[in-house]
Amino acid sequence: MSTEPVRESPDVYDVAIVGAGPAGLSAALNLVRARRHTIVIDGNRPRNAATFHSHGFITRDGVSPLELRKLARQELQEYPHYEYHQAMVTAITRVDGGFSVASKAGLQKSEYTARTVVIATGVTEVMPALPTLRAFYGTSIHSCIECDGYEERGGHLAMIGETDDLADRAMLLSQWSSDIIVFTNGVGTVTDMDEAVLADRGITVDRRALDDVVGDQTGLTGIRIATGEVVPRSAAFVRPIYEPALAYVDSLGLATGIDGHLVVDAEGRTSLPGVYAAGDSAEPGPRQLIVAAGQGARVASALNGDLARAVFANPAAPAYAGAPSAAPVDSLPATVEPALARDRH
Ligand SMILES: Cc1cc2nc3c(=O)[nH]c(=O)nc-3n(C[C@H](O)[C@H](O)[C@H](O)COP(=O)(O)OP(=O)(O)OC[C@H]3O[C@@H](n4cnc5c(N)ncnc54)[C@H](O)[C@@H]3O)c2cc1C
């Protein structure tokens, strides 16, 4: 008897992975190695494309984000169970035996059916409304302190944001420089007590409204206050507000946390059997490439294991070719513990 895993129908994938960042690609690699028929659908707009060098990924420190993706996709192409489709997923809905995934690339619309889904579409960033900020984002304005703090070590740094965790961000940043000014743009909150703690370490807080950032070909040179004054700075860390763009799964009613991220259990199962999530869409706040890749591998292991065990729970559904059908999606294990599943906001 063949040991090639059964495929319910040539039109039904075992897994549809939405998003081909490190989370989605890592999940894909582990799933195709488990011989799960996997389609990866990706809009190919990496959030980190703004930078030329990404840091902290073992063996790939300093690699360009696009190169990292290219290498991963080259590896995946060696596997017969892998398919890739460049498109934006517009809707995922429940259908008999799994999920229907609708996508759009220009005028071309496609629809795929899969027994399970992995959501790995990352987050979008809402920045303080400073007109020129994006021009320096990824080169001398950064959001991830752990990723780019080393390159800006010893610099004259700004911490810009409109949230209530700026003091904490500045404390973290002080590992890389002692010259830091926190700019709240008149919106972000730093308590008097936190301001005093920061002042003890030479970090000042500027609560004035900002006009813009300024710079030249060499990079950022300063922060322009609404009054016109320019405060010289050589680099900045900005605190965006992160929003997972998950409208395409609205109809599934997945549990989300107060920050809008998907609630998952320790292995990446969402509140709906058959739907898994990994990477920045599943964590409060963006992490790092290697963390997202690790989560992708973890979710692949859980998903593959769930499908394998479901076959044994359903003796009428042997796993290998020549046998009739696979386990139904409803027989996959319960996902998020009710206590973990918080209301949507
Ligand atoms: C400027 C910048 C610099 C960074 N530098 C570093 C660094 O040096 N080191 C580091 O470790 N981390 C860095 N990060 C963080 C890192 O990029 C993220 O943590 C990581 O990419 C998250 O991986 P992910 O797979 O969850 O999502 P992403 O990498 O964001 O990938 C999500 C993918 O999903 C696709 N997508 C979104 N919606 C849809 C849809 N509806 N349909 C189809 N596809 C969709 C997107 O096009 C994208 O390709 C940086 C981030 C930024 C913004």
The ligand as an SDF file (V2000), in Angstrom:
LIG
                    3D

 53 58  0  0  0  0  0  0  0  0999 V2000
   10.7110   48.4580    9.6540 C   0  0  0  0  0  0  0  0  0  0  0  0
   10.7520   47.1480   10.3930 C   0  0  0  0  0  0  0  0  0  0  0  0
   11.9760   46.5890   10.7120 C   0  0  0  0  0  0  0  0  0  0  0  0
   12.0400   45.3720   11.4110 C   0  0  0  0  0  0  0  0  0  0  0  0
   13.2620   44.8520   11.7000 N   0  0  0  0  0  0  0  0  0  0  0  0
   13.3390   43.6600   12.3040 C   0  0  0  0  0  0  0  0  0  0  0  0
   14.6110   43.0870   12.5860 C   0  0  0  0  0  0  0  0  0  0  0  0
   15.6560   43.6690   12.2910 O   0  0  0  0  0  0  0  0  0  0  0  0
   14.6470   41.8770   13.2110 N   0  0  0  0  0  0  0  0  0  0  0  0
   13.4980   41.2160   13.5750 C   0  0  0  0  0  0  0  0  0  0  0  0
   13.6100   40.1340   14.1210 O   0  0  0  0  0  0  0  0  0  0  0  0
   12.2810   41.7530   13.3340 N   0  0  0  0  0  0  0  0  0  0  0  0
   12.1650   42.9540   12.7080 C   0  0  0  0  0  0  0  0  0  0  0  0
   10.9400   43.5020   12.4740 N   0  0  0  0  0  0  0  0  0  0  0  0
    9.7320   42.7860   12.9280 C   0  0  0  0  0  0  0  0  0  0  0  0
    9.4000   41.6500   11.9710 C   0  0  0  0  0  0  0  0  0  0  0  0
    9.3970   42.1240   10.6400 O   0  0  0  0  0  0  0  0  0  0  0  0
    8.0340   41.0470   12.3250 C   0  0  0  0  0  0  0  0  0  0  0  0
    7.9780   40.7090   13.6890 O   0  0  0  0  0  0  0  0  0  0  0  0
    7.7910   39.7920   11.4830 C   0  0  0  0  0  0  0  0  0  0  0  0
    7.8890   40.0930   10.0940 O   0  0  0  0  0  0  0  0  0  0  0  0
    6.4360   39.1940   11.7790 C   0  0  0  0  0  0  0  0  0  0  0  0
    6.2630   38.0950   10.9330 O   0  0  0  0  0  0  0  0  0  0  0  0
    4.8100   37.5860   10.4900 P   0  0  0  0  0  0  0  0  0  0  0  0
    5.0540   36.3920    9.6520 O   0  0  0  0  0  0  0  0  0  0  0  0
    3.9400   37.4550   11.6890 O   0  0  0  0  0  0  0  0  0  0  0  0
    4.1660   38.7660    9.6340 O   0  0  0  0  0  0  0  0  0  0  0  0
    4.7200   39.5830    8.4080 P   0  0  0  0  0  0  0  0  0  0  0  0
    6.1670   39.4080    8.2180 O   0  0  0  0  0  0  0  0  0  0  0  0
    4.2130   40.9770    8.6120 O   0  0  0  0  0  0  0  0  0  0  0  0
    4.0220   38.9230    7.1460 O   0  0  0  0  0  0  0  0  0  0  0  0
    2.6400   38.9980    6.9410 C   0  0  0  0  0  0  0  0  0  0  0  0
    2.3650   38.7430    5.4580 C   0  0  0  0  0  0  0  0  0  0  0  0
    0.9430   38.6300    5.2990 O   0  0  0  0  0  0  0  0  0  0  0  0
    0.5830   39.3110    4.1090 C   0  0  0  0  0  0  0  0  0  0  0  0
   -0.8540   39.6660    4.2290 N   0  0  0  0  0  0  0  0  0  0  0  0
   -1.4410   40.5570    5.0640 C   0  0  0  0  0  0  0  0  0  0  0  0
   -2.7700   40.5390    4.9040 N   0  0  0  0  0  0  0  0  0  0  0  0
   -3.0270   39.6360    3.9270 C   0  0  0  0  0  0  0  0  0  0  0  0
   -4.2120   39.1500    3.3140 C   0  0  0  0  0  0  0  0  0  0  0  0
   -5.4350   39.6060    3.6690 N   0  0  0  0  0  0  0  0  0  0  0  0
   -4.1040   38.2180    2.3400 N   0  0  0  0  0  0  0  0  0  0  0  0
   -2.8890   37.7290    1.9740 C   0  0  0  0  0  0  0  0  0  0  0  0
   -1.7310   38.1380    2.5320 N   0  0  0  0  0  0  0  0  0  0  0  0
   -1.7900   39.0740    3.5040 C   0  0  0  0  0  0  0  0  0  0  0  0
    1.5120   40.5070    4.0240 C   0  0  0  0  0  0  0  0  0  0  0  0
    1.6120   40.9990    2.6980 O   0  0  0  0  0  0  0  0  0  0  0  0
    2.8110   39.8720    4.5210 C   0  0  0  0  0  0  0  0  0  0  0  0
    3.5240   39.3210    3.4310 O   0  0  0  0  0  0  0  0  0  0  0  0
   10.8350   44.7150   11.7990 C   0  0  0  0  0  0  0  0  0  0  0  0
    9.5920   45.2870   11.4930 C   0  0  0  0  0  0  0  0  0  0  0  0
    9.5520   46.4960   10.7990 C   0  0  0  0  0  0  0  0  0  0  0  0
    8.2240   47.1190   10.4820 C   0  0  0  0  0  0  0  0  0  0  0  0
  1  2  1  0
  2  3  1  0
  2 52  2  0
  3  4  2  0
  4  5  1  0
  4 50  1  0
  5  6  2  0
  6  7  1  0
  6 13  1  0
  7  8  2  0
  7  9  1  0
  9 10  1  0
 10 11  2  0
 10 12  1  0
 12 13  2  0
 13 14  1  0
 14 15  1  0
 14 50  1  0
 15 16  1  0
 16 17  1  0
 16 18  1  0
 18 19  1  0
 18 20  1  0
 20 21  1  0
 20 22  1  0
 22 23  1  0
 23 24  1  0
 24 25  2  0
 24 26  1  0
 24 27  1  0
 27 28  1  0
 28 29  2  0
 28 30  1  0
 28 31  1  0
 31 32  1  0
 32 33  1  0
 33 34  1  0
 33 48  1  0
 34 35  1  0
 35 36  1  0
 35 46  1  0
 36 37  1  0
 36 45  1  0
 37 38  2  0
 38 39  1  0
 39 40  1  0
 39 45  2  0
 40 41  1  0
 40 42  2  0
 42 43  1  0
 43 44  2  0
 44 45  1  0
 46 47  1  0
 46 48  1  0
 48 49  1  0
 50 51  2  0
 51 52  1  0
 52 53  1  0
M  END
$$$$
